[in-house]
Amino acid sequence: MKHTFIISLLLISNILFGYNQTFKVGEYIKYDVLAQVPEFNISGKVGMLEAKVLAISNVNGKPAYHLYAHVYTTGAANWLYKVSDIFEAWVTTNDFTPIILKKDTSEGDWTNKETLTFYNNYYLFNDKRTVDEKVEFKGMAFDALSLVFFMRFVDKNIGTFSINWLEGKNVKKDIRFTIEEGEELKTKLERGKLTTTRIYEKDKYGTDALISKDKYNQVPLDVIIAEQKIYGLTLRVRGIIKEYKDGK
């Protein structure tokens, strides 16, 4: 259950970006987080995900978005397995190159704090057990929080692309995503349906996102965060948009 309520970290390689995407300071996104078992048509709210653009900061001489997110359980889910994960990321404003990623995790009785500091072809990983472990990589790296923003930033004209999936200091290589036209979707944001772009990965993690195509700065509207098989059943974690506020 440790990774059930969090969005995984990403290491991006060989991707073309649409550089016209920008984010405003003060932008705020809120999602209901649901746990689902499709085989029995079971679905229930277990938490919330809130994401913000806190600032545009100067980090090591580079302008960078300061992003923040909090994923936490609510209601009865707190009695079963309480989760409160806080993510912060500093990524360059022009191409989303990572500079610093931080994660403060509290899941059940387990707690940890991670910091990843990025250089040209490697990052230094620190947590409560590790000091400055060097991890080499190729391409661009995104933390859990940045996935929400990355899906808006990536060039939607690309049919497929491959990534390396980063979980702390562990790199999962060659995870393939597909981009295609999505369905029209009814949300809590307005009365009418919204047109979407679909970005998904079916083979390993089951990540599947419907991105607003023309409104709300291409915000993800409905996201399957992860799918796992447990005792032959599918456990799906899904985020459905509840609130969006544009920045300044």
VOGU-3710 file (C-alpha; in Angstrom, 3 decimals, decimal comma):
1> mkhtfiisll> 0,000/0,000/0,000  3,040/2,270/0,378  2,868/3,600/-3,178  -0,902/3,275/-3,655  -1,817/6,864/-2,819  1,130/8,633/-4,452  1,963/9,545/-8,014  5,281/7,980/-9,014  8,418/9,951/-9,876  9,361/10,273/-13,550
11> lisnilfgyn> 12,636/10,332/-15,484  11,892/11,713/-18,973  14,031/10,884/-22,017  13,755/11,592/-25,748  10,689/13,851/-25,546  9,855/16,934/-27,624  8,133/19,689/-25,682  5,626/22,390/-26,584  7,331/25,385/-25,032  4,266/27,625/-25,176
21> qtfkvgeyik> 2,827/26,078/-21,993  3,181/28,370/-18,977  1,921/28,240/-15,415  0,912/31,194/-13,285  1,861/31,758/-9,678  -1,151/30,977/-7,496  -2,647/28,316/-9,776  -4,449/25,724/-7,647  -5,824/22,279/-8,541  -7,799/19,977/-6,262
31> ydvlaqvpef> -8,731/16,337/-6,915  -10,862/13,739/-5,195  -8,795/10,541/-4,879  -10,771/7,307/-5,325  -9,852/3,667/-4,726  -11,594/1,314/-7,159  -11,946/-2,422/-7,758  -13,402/-2,621/-11,310  -14,183/-6,352/-11,168  -16,806/-5,719/-8,461
41> nisgkvgmle> -17,743/-2,186/-9,531  -16,449/-0,883/-6,193  -15,421/2,778/-5,941  -14,944/5,007/-2,922  -13,279/8,281/-2,031  -10,181/7,775/0,104  -8,414/11,135/-0,033  -7,547/14,410/-1,726  -4,750/15,736/-3,894  -4,016/19,466/-3,917
51> akvlaisnvn> -1,407/21,036/-6,217  -0,186/24,635/-6,400  2,280/26,870/-8,227  3,862/28,670/-5,285  6,342/30,952/-7,043  8,755/31,528/-9,879  12,118/31,499/-8,128  15,727/32,024/-9,131  17,565/28,768/-8,382  21,249/28,493/-9,265
61> gkpayhlyah> 20,830/31,395/-11,662  17,858/29,831/-13,477  14,178/30,886/-13,336  12,223/27,945/-11,957  8,641/27,050/-11,108  8,246/26,203/-7,425  5,553/23,516/-7,386  3,824/21,998/-4,358  1,406/19,152/-3,803  -0,183/17,408/-0,847
71> vyttgaanwl> -1,763/13,940/-1,111  -3,684/12,829/1,965  -6,342/10,372/3,073  -9,708/11,515/4,425  -12,593/10,058/6,414  -12,639/6,316/7,112  -9,467/5,798/5,045  -7,499/7,451/7,862  -8,496/4,591/10,160  -7,354/1,954/7,673
81> ykvsdifeaw> -4,097/3,487/6,427  -3,361/7,162/6,999  -1,367/8,897/4,269  0,049/12,429/4,129  2,650/12,950/1,384  4,014/16,414/0,598  5,937/17,082/-2,620  7,941/20,119/-3,699  9,707/20,613/-7,009  11,820/23,322/-8,591
91> vttndftpii> 11,919/22,952/-12,396  13,137/25,423/-15,019  10,423/27,531/-16,613  11,528/27,016/-20,225  11,848/23,224/-20,506  10,988/21,712/-17,081  14,559/20,587/-16,355  14,617/19,526/-12,682  16,773/21,364/-10,183  15,567/20,147/-6,772
101> lkkdtsegdw> 12,871/17,629/-5,824  11,667/17,040/-2,270  9,244/14,565/-0,733  8,046/14,361/2,883  6,205/11,069/3,352  3,975/9,800/6,151  2,204/6,517/5,355  0,899/4,467/8,255  3,789/4,178/10,754  6,407/4,818/8,054
111> tnketltfyn> 7,932/8,272/7,554  10,717/9,542/5,339  12,133/12,701/3,799  13,849/12,639/0,405  15,795/15,289/-1,483  17,071/14,917/-5,051  19,487/17,589/-6,284  20,129/17,507/-10,034  23,242/18,141/-12,084  24,008/17,534/-15,775
121> nyylfndkrt> 23,884/13,721/-15,937  23,234/12,676/-12,351  21,430/13,611/-9,160  22,368/13,285/-5,493  19,833/11,334/-3,452  19,347/11,929/0,272  16,903/10,479/2,777  17,092/9,486/6,457  19,291/6,487/5,590  21,307/7,806/2,631
131> vdekvefkgm> 23,664/10,754/2,189  24,591/12,122/-1,257  24,197/8,875/-3,177  25,017/9,587/-6,813  22,472/8,277/-9,329  23,313/8,644/-13,016  20,549/9,179/-15,567  19,856/10,320/-19,118  17,085/12,701/-20,100  14,865/14,746/-17,798
141> afdalslvff> 13,554/13,796/-14,357  10,161/14,642/-12,861  8,874/13,966/-9,383  5,356/12,887/-8,446  4,061/16,434/-8,343  5,586/17,289/-11,709  3,680/14,499/-13,469  0,495/16,566/-13,143  2,227/19,498/-14,831  4,285/17,432/-17,287
151> mrfvdknigt> 1,153/16,002/-18,880  0,164/19,567/-19,746  3,623/20,644/-20,870  4,460/17,807/-23,279  3,803/18,339/-26,999  0,345/16,819/-27,593  1,151/16,113/-31,253  3,520/13,277/-30,354  1,892/9,876/-30,920  4,043/7,891/-28,493
161> fsinwlegkn> 7,056/8,458/-26,280  9,102/6,440/-23,794  10,178/7,408/-20,296  12,248/6,028/-17,473  10,122/5,795/-14,309  11,948/7,050/-11,220  11,011/5,878/-7,731  13,425/7,601/-5,373  16,837/6,291/-6,417  15,426/3,404/-8,491
171> vkkdirftie> 14,982/3,916/-12,228  12,418/1,930/-14,252  13,417/2,160/-17,906  11,504/2,479/-21,180  7,929/2,980/-19,996  5,875/3,837/-23,102  3,112/6,448/-23,182  0,608/7,106/-25,984  -1,054/10,432/-26,837  -4,386/10,455/-28,686
181> egeelktkle> -7,735/12,240/-28,879  -9,735/11,796/-25,685  -13,447/11,603/-24,986  -15,672/14,547/-24,070  -15,865/14,664/-20,295  -18,359/16,071/-17,789  -16,679/17,568/-14,711  -17,495/19,736/-11,714  -15,836/22,718/-13,379  -18,748/23,712/-15,641
191> rgkltttriy> -22,102/22,560/-17,007  -21,006/21,454/-20,470  -18,609/18,690/-21,433  -14,919/19,417/-22,010  -12,867/18,088/-24,932  -9,753/16,186/-23,871  -6,422/14,748/-24,915  -5,649/11,280/-23,577  -2,161/10,330/-22,346  -1,819/6,769/-21,114
201> ekdkygtdal> 0,469/3,846/-20,302  -1,189/0,452/-20,118  1,554/-2,154/-19,836  3,159/-1,630/-16,446  1,575/1,037/-14,240  -1,784/1,703/-15,864  -1,432/5,481/-15,738  -4,168/7,087/-17,855  -5,018/10,807/-17,980  -7,653/12,891/-19,741
211> iskdkynqvp> -6,273/16,420/-20,205  -8,472/19,451/-20,864  -7,790/20,370/-24,465  -8,981/23,958/-24,816  -9,750/25,261/-21,322  -8,249/25,547/-17,837  -4,662/25,693/-19,119  -4,701/22,005/-20,172  -5,264/20,749/-16,633  -5,687/16,961/-16,097
221> ldviiaeqki> -9,372/16,286/-15,456  -9,502/12,549/-14,749  -6,351/10,558/-13,973  -5,814/6,879/-13,185  -2,749/7,294/-11,011  -1,873/3,609/-10,763  -3,230/0,081/-11,105  -2,028/-2,977/-9,218  -3,092/-6,610/-9,224  -3,690/-7,949/-5,707
231> ygltlrvrgi> -4,907/-11,546/-5,293  -6,176/-11,495/-8,876  -8,166/-8,270/-8,440  -7,390/-4,821/-9,859  -6,771/-2,052/-7,328  -7,022/1,288/-9,126  -6,234/4,719/-7,690  -7,944/7,556/-9,544  -7,975/11,343/-9,267  -11,018/13,326/-10,459
241> ikeykdgk> -10,815/17,094/-10,614  -12,887/18,939/-8,041  -11,634/22,528/-8,204  -9,407/24,707/-10,370  -8,246/28,287/-9,777  -6,193/30,210/-12,295  -3,136/32,065/-11,059  -2,357/35,765/-11,075
//
